[in-house]
C-alpha cells in the first residue's frame, strides 16, 4: 500500500490524492499537521531528494529562510519537523521507499 504525506489543504496534495482515488489505488494519507515527520522520515526523504526535502519556492521557506539557513544539519532537520509546511509535498512512498516528490501526472501514471 502507498503512503502519501502532506497537508490536506495543499492544492498539489489534493491533485495527487484525486489522481490516486481516480486510479483506485489504496493509500494512507499522513497529515503533517497531525502527525509530524520523524528524524528518520526526513533522513529517508533526504536520500531520495538529494538533500533536505525543502520547498525553497514556498512561502514558509521564504519567511524563515535566514533562520533556517543559519542552522547546521541537525538544526535544520528539527526546524523542518516543526515547520512542516516547508517540506516539498506530497511525498509518495511504497514500502518505505519514495516513489515521488510533488505531483507530476506523467510520473504518477507509471504507478501500479
QUICOR-V573701 format. One record per run of one state. SS is the DSSP state (alpha for helix, beta for strand, coil for the rest). FROM is the first residue (numbers start at 1). LEN is the number of residues. If there is no record, write none. Layout:
SS/FROM/LEN + SS/FROM/LEN
This chain:
coil/1/1 + beta/2/5 + coil/7/4 + alpha/11/12 + coil/23/4 + beta/27/5 + coil/32/7 + alpha/39/11 + coil/50/4 + beta/54/1 + coil/55/4 + alpha/59/11 + coil/70/3 + alpha/73/10 + coil/83/1 + alpha/84/3 + beta/87/1 + coil/88/3 + beta/91/4 + coil/95/2 + beta/97/5 + coil/102/3 + alpha/105/5 + coil/110/3
